[in-house]
């Protein structure tokens, strides 16, 4: 595609006023519900959409899914779960940005253990300015996804939008991109384990809790129950195998992702020890189908590859949380970044001929 034709296609993808308005509404709704609750609904909608496709015998064949401006495939999965209603690039990213804004404005005082800007389980209600911020970041997520999908950049266009939206909200609202590193290095979670605190006199060292000023932990892991390397690798292997067998028995690259996302409802409700696994199951499911050329058939090689990608997704997410989440003040989504990295791996393996297809991942 020539540069002129590519530019025209991008303009066509992002210049639909109706979809821009829908993206604004989706981002604002994500802010109202809270980023994490909105993402839980993404999971439920994926399950509903893939179940409907399976019932109708209409699971999309490998390589035929378009993650461009309109979303993924058709029906509930594409138009609702990954569209402008509950697409993570819109509702989740908009909710996370709105939390960063609301914390900066002093609206959030929920007694959260970390900085309130990281409090993505919290619903932000109906404050007009907060909803506007969510809506504007919903539009940003829509535009990034449309551009990435239209150009065919070799990764998940939705996940890259979640990542870039987080970078944008930190820059726009005056938060540090990484934050001050404490301990023996950027990957060190020792200060958390020792319950070391940040200096109370620093602007990043204190937070408001019930009207009182409280010190913050020196490092704040994304998941206090899911950060040790061995534990993360093990849950990655388990989730990867589950993602693989789900994809290989149904033909759906997205069903296991939906199950993982929906399971976060329990995390949002405060159930202890719930693992976060959607960045493990999605790459694993996709890689398993890439091995078989999209054929839904359980085999040892495909299952091993699924397990490898599950572990890779888990460990990649852990690296990202230690670099971009633990020292900073707002939510930066480790699963989204891990999905970007691992779908890039899948695209590259397809481009060089190791995989016969990249399934739904664009390959330029």
C-alpha positions as CSV (number, residue, x, y, z in Angstrom):
1,X,0.0,0.0,0.0
2,X,1.4,3.4,-1.0
3,X,1.9,6.1,1.6
4,X,-0.9,8.2,0.1
5,X,-3.4,5.2,0.1
6,X,-2.3,4.2,3.6
7,X,-2.9,7.8,4.9
8,X,-6.3,7.8,3.2
9,X,-7.2,4.5,4.9
10,X,-6.1,5.8,8.3
11,X,-8.2,9.0,7.8
12,X,-11.2,6.9,6.8
13,X,-10.7,4.7,9.9
14,X,-10.6,7.5,12.4
15,X,-12.9,10.1,10.8
16,X,-16.2,8.5,11.5
17,X,-18.1,11.0,13.7
18,X,-20.5,8.4,15.0
19,X,-17.7,6.0,16.1
20,X,-15.8,8.9,17.7
21,X,-18.9,9.8,19.7
22,X,-19.3,6.2,20.6
23,X,-15.7,6.1,21.8
24,X,-16.2,9.2,23.9
25,X,-19.2,7.5,25.5
26,X,-17.3,4.2,26.0
27,X,-14.4,6.0,27.7
28,X,-16.8,8.0,29.9
29,X,-18.7,4.9,30.9
30,X,-15.4,3.2,31.8
31,X,-14.7,6.1,34.1
32,X,-18.1,6.0,35.7
33,X,-17.9,2.2,36.3
34,X,-14.2,2.2,37.1
35,X,-11.5,0.8,34.8
36,X,-11.4,-2.7,36.3
37,X,-15.2,-3.2,36.5
38,X,-15.4,-2.1,32.9
39,X,-12.8,-4.7,31.9
40,X,-14.6,-7.4,33.7
41,X,-17.6,-6.6,31.5
42,X,-15.2,-7.0,28.5
43,X,-14.6,-10.5,29.7
44,X,-18.3,-11.3,30.0
45,X,-19.0,-9.9,26.5
46,X,-16.2,-11.9,25.0
47,X,-17.6,-15.1,26.5
48,X,-21.1,-14.2,25.3
49,X,-19.8,-13.3,21.8
50,X,-17.6,-16.4,21.4
51,X,-20.4,-18.6,22.8
52,X,-22.8,-17.2,20.2
53,X,-20.3,-17.7,17.4
54,X,-19.7,-21.3,18.5
55,X,-23.4,-22.0,18.7
56,X,-23.9,-20.6,15.2
57,X,-20.8,-22.4,13.9
58,X,-19.3,-19.0,13.0
59,X,-16.0,-18.8,14.9
60,X,-13.8,-16.7,12.6
61,X,-11.2,-18.6,10.7
62,X,-7.6,-18.0,11.4
63,X,-6.2,-15.0,9.6
64,X,-9.5,-13.5,8.7
65,X,-10.0,-11.2,11.7
66,X,-9.6,-7.5,11.2
67,X,-8.4,-5.6,14.2
68,X,-8.6,-2.3,12.4
69,X,-11.0,0.6,13.1
70,X,-14.2,-1.4,13.4
71,X,-12.8,-3.9,15.9
72,X,-12.4,-7.7,15.9
73,X,-14.7,-9.7,13.7
74,X,-18.4,-9.1,13.9
75,X,-21.1,-9.6,16.4
76,X,-20.8,-9.2,20.2
77,X,-17.1,-10.0,20.4
78,X,-16.1,-7.4,17.8
79,X,-18.7,-4.7,18.2
80,X,-19.2,-4.7,22.0
81,X,-16.4,-6.6,23.8
82,X,-13.6,-5.1,21.6
83,X,-15.6,-2.2,20.2
84,X,-16.4,1.2,21.4
85,X,-18.5,0.0,24.4
86,X,-16.1,-2.2,26.4
87,X,-13.0,-2.3,24.2
88,X,-10.1,-2.1,26.7
89,X,-8.5,0.6,24.6
90,X,-11.6,2.7,25.3
91,X,-13.4,1.8,28.5
92,X,-10.4,0.5,30.5
93,X,-7.9,3.1,29.3
94,X,-10.5,5.9,29.7
95,X,-11.2,4.7,33.3
96,X,-7.5,4.5,34.1
97,X,-6.9,8.1,32.8
98,X,-10.0,9.4,34.7
99,X,-8.6,7.9,37.9
100,X,-5.3,9.7,37.3
101,X,-7.1,12.9,36.8
102,X,-9.5,12.5,39.7
103,X,-6.7,11.7,42.1
104,X,-4.8,14.8,40.9
105,X,-8.0,16.9,41.6
106,X,-8.4,15.4,45.0
107,X,-11.7,13.7,44.3
108,X,-10.5,10.2,45.3
109,X,-10.3,9.3,49.0
110,X,-11.2,5.6,49.3
111,X,-8.5,4.5,51.7
112,X,-6.7,2.7,48.9
113,X,-3.3,1.1,49.9
114,X,-1.4,2.8,47.1
115,X,-1.7,6.1,45.4
116,X,-5.3,6.7,44.6
117,X,-4.5,7.2,40.9
118,X,-3.8,3.5,40.9
119,X,-7.2,2.7,42.3
120,X,-8.7,1.2,39.1
121,X,-11.3,-0.9,41.0
122,X,-13.1,2.2,42.1
123,X,-16.1,3.6,40.3
124,X,-15.8,7.3,39.7
125,X,-19.4,8.1,39.5
126,X,-20.9,11.0,37.6
127,X,-18.7,14.1,38.0
128,X,-18.8,15.7,34.5
129,X,-15.1,16.6,34.3
130,X,-14.1,13.1,35.2
131,X,-16.4,11.7,32.6
132,X,-15.1,14.1,30.0
133,X,-11.5,13.0,30.7
134,X,-12.6,9.4,30.4
135,X,-14.3,10.2,27.1
136,X,-11.4,12.0,25.6
137,X,-9.1,9.2,26.4
138,X,-11.6,6.8,25.0
139,X,-11.3,8.7,21.7
140,X,-7.5,8.6,22.0
141,X,-7.6,4.8,22.4
142,X,-9.9,4.5,19.4
143,X,-7.6,6.5,17.2
144,X,-4.5,4.7,18.3
145,X,-6.1,1.3,17.7
146,X,-7.5,2.4,14.3
147,X,-4.1,3.7,13.1
148,X,-2.2,0.6,14.3
149,X,-4.8,-1.8,12.8
150,X,-5.0,0.0,9.5
151,X,-1.3,0.2,9.1
152,X,-1.0,-3.5,10.1
153,X,1.6,-3.0,12.8
154,X,2.6,-6.4,14.1
155,X,1.0,-6.5,17.5
156,X,-2.3,-6.3,19.2
157,X,-3.7,-2.9,18.2
158,X,-6.0,-2.8,21.2
159,X,-3.2,-3.6,23.7
160,X,-0.8,-1.0,22.3
161,X,-3.5,1.6,22.7
162,X,-3.9,0.8,26.4
163,X,-0.1,1.1,26.8
164,X,0.2,4.4,24.9
165,X,-2.9,5.8,26.7
166,X,-1.2,5.2,30.0
167,X,1.9,7.0,28.9
168,X,-0.3,9.9,27.7
169,X,-2.2,10.3,30.9
170,X,1.0,10.4,32.9
171,X,2.4,13.1,30.7
172,X,-0.8,15.1,30.4
173,X,-1.5,15.1,34.2
174,X,2.0,15.7,35.3
175,X,2.9,12.3,36.7
176,X,6.4,10.8,36.4
177,X,6.7,8.1,33.7
178,X,8.6,5.7,35.9
179,X,9.0,7.4,39.3
180,X,11.9,7.3,41.7
181,X,13.5,3.9,41.9
182,X,14.2,2.6,45.4
183,X,16.0,-0.5,46.5
184,X,18.9,-2.1,44.7
185,X,17.5,-1.6,41.2
186,X,14.4,-1.0,39.1
187,X,13.4,-4.7,39.3
188,X,13.9,-5.0,43.1
189,X,10.8,-5.8,45.1
190,X,12.8,-6.1,48.3
191,X,11.6,-2.8,49.7
192,X,8.0,-4.0,49.5
193,X,8.8,-7.3,51.2
194,X,10.6,-5.4,54.0
195,X,7.7,-3.0,54.2
196,X,10.0,0.0,53.7
197,X,8.3,3.3,53.3
198,X,8.9,6.3,51.1
199,X,10.2,9.5,52.8
200,X,7.1,11.2,54.3
201,X,8.3,14.7,53.4
202,X,8.4,14.0,49.6
203,X,5.4,14.7,47.4
204,X,5.3,11.1,46.3
205,X,5.9,9.8,49.8
206,X,2.4,10.5,51.3
207,X,-1.2,9.9,50.3
208,X,-4.5,11.0,51.7
209,X,-6.6,8.3,53.4
210,X,-9.8,9.3,55.2
211,X,-8.5,12.9,55.5
212,X,-5.3,11.8,57.1
213,X,-1.8,11.8,55.5
214,X,-0.3,8.3,55.3
215,X,3.1,7.2,54.1
216,X,3.4,5.1,51.0
217,X,5.4,1.9,50.5
218,X,8.8,2.3,48.9
219,X,7.7,0.0,46.1
220,X,4.1,-0.9,45.2
221,X,3.8,-4.1,43.3
222,X,0.9,-4.3,40.9
223,X,-0.3,-7.5,42.6
224,X,1.0,-8.2,46.1
225,X,0.1,-11.9,45.7
226,X,1.5,-12.3,42.2
227,X,5.0,-10.9,41.8
228,X,7.6,-13.6,42.8
229,X,9.3,-14.9,39.7
230,X,8.6,-18.6,40.3
231,X,5.0,-18.1,41.2
232,X,4.4,-15.9,38.2
233,X,6.0,-18.5,35.9
234,X,3.9,-21.3,37.3
235,X,0.6,-19.5,36.9
236,X,1.8,-18.6,33.4
237,X,2.3,-22.2,32.6
238,X,-1.1,-23.2,33.9
239,X,-2.9,-20.4,32.3
240,X,-1.1,-21.0,29.0
241,X,-2.1,-24.6,28.9
242,X,-5.7,-23.7,29.7
243,X,-5.6,-21.1,26.9
244,X,-4.1,-23.6,24.5
245,X,-6.6,-26.4,25.1
246,X,-9.5,-23.9,25.0
247,X,-8.4,-22.6,21.6
248,X,-7.6,-26.0,20.2
249,X,-11.0,-27.5,21.2
250,X,-13.1,-24.5,20.1
251,X,-11.2,-22.7,17.4
252,X,-11.5,-19.5,19.3
253,X,-8.4,-17.4,20.1
254,X,-10.4,-15.2,22.4
255,X,-12.6,-17.4,24.6
256,X,-9.9,-18.1,27.2
257,X,-9.1,-14.4,27.3
258,X,-12.7,-13.7,28.1
259,X,-12.7,-16.2,30.9
260,X,-9.6,-14.7,32.4
261,X,-11.0,-11.2,32.2
262,X,-14.3,-12.2,33.7
263,X,-12.5,-13.9,36.6
264,X,-11.2,-10.5,37.7
265,X,-14.7,-9.7,39.0
266,X,-13.7,-11.7,42.1
267,X,-10.5,-9.6,42.4
268,X,-12.6,-6.4,42.1
269,X,-14.8,-7.7,44.8
270,X,-11.9,-8.2,47.1
271,X,-11.4,-11.9,47.0
272,X,-7.8,-12.6,48.0
273,X,-5.2,-14.3,45.8
274,X,-7.2,-14.1,42.6
275,X,-4.5,-14.3,39.8
276,X,-4.6,-12.1,36.7
277,X,-4.1,-14.2,33.6
278,X,-5.5,-12.7,30.5
279,X,-2.0,-11.7,29.3
280,X,-1.1,-15.4,29.5
281,X,-4.2,-17.0,28.0
282,X,-4.5,-14.7,24.9
283,X,-0.9,-15.2,23.6
284,X,-1.1,-18.9,24.5
285,X,-4.4,-19.4,22.6
286,X,-3.2,-17.4,19.6
287,X,0.2,-19.2,19.5
288,X,-1.5,-22.6,19.8
289,X,-3.7,-21.9,16.7
290,X,-0.7,-20.4,14.9
291,X,1.1,-23.7,15.2
292,X,-1.9,-25.7,13.8
293,X,-2.7,-23.2,11.1
294,X,-5.9,-22.4,12.7
295,X,-7.1,-26.0,12.9
296,X,-8.9,-26.8,16.2
297,X,-7.0,-30.0,17.1
298,X,-5.3,-30.7,20.4
299,X,-1.7,-31.8,19.9
300,X,1.4,-32.0,22.0
301,X,3.4,-29.5,20.0
302,X,0.7,-26.9,20.1
303,X,0.1,-27.4,23.8
304,X,3.8,-27.0,24.5
305,X,3.9,-23.8,22.5
306,X,0.8,-22.6,24.4
307,X,2.6,-23.3,27.7
308,X,5.7,-21.4,26.6
309,X,3.7,-18.4,25.5
310,X,1.7,-18.5,28.8
311,X,5.0,-18.3,30.8
312,X,6.3,-15.6,28.4
313,X,3.2,-13.5,28.9
314,X,3.4,-13.9,32.7
315,X,7.1,-13.0,32.9
316,X,6.9,-10.1,30.5
317,X,4.0,-8.7,32.5
318,X,6.1,-9.0,35.7
319,X,9.0,-7.1,34.1
320,X,6.7,-4.4,33.0
321,X,5.1,-4.0,36.4
322,X,8.5,-3.7,38.1
323,X,9.6,-1.0,35.6
324,X,6.5,1.1,35.0
325,X,4.1,0.4,37.9
326,X,5.9,-0.3,41.1
327,X,7.7,3.1,41.4
328,X,5.1,5.3,39.8
329,X,1.8,6.9,40.9
330,X,-0.8,5.9,38.3
331,X,-1.9,2.6,36.7
332,X,0.2,1.3,33.9
333,X,-1.2,-2.0,32.7
334,X,1.3,-4.8,32.7
335,X,-1.0,-7.3,30.9
336,X,-1.6,-4.9,28.0
337,X,2.2,-4.4,27.6
338,X,2.8,-8.2,27.8
339,X,0.2,-8.8,25.2
340,X,1.9,-6.3,22.9
341,X,5.2,-8.0,23.3
342,X,4.0,-11.5,22.9
343,X,1.7,-10.8,19.9
344,X,4.7,-9.2,18.3
345,X,6.6,-12.4,18.9
346,X,3.8,-14.3,17.2
347,X,3.8,-11.9,14.3
348,X,7.5,-12.2,13.8
349,X,7.4,-16.0,14.0
350,X,4.7,-16.0,11.3
351,X,6.6,-13.5,9.1
352,X,9.8,-15.7,9.1
353,X,7.7,-18.8,8.5
354,X,8.0,-20.6,11.8
355,X,4.2,-20.3,12.2
356,X,2.0,-20.8,9.2
357,X,-0.3,-18.0,10.3
358,X,-0.4,-15.2,12.9
359,X,-4.1,-15.9,13.4
360,X,-5.6,-12.5,14.2
361,X,-2.4,-10.6,14.8
362,X,-1.5,-8.1,12.0
363,X,1.7,-8.9,10.1
364,X,2.2,-5.7,8.0
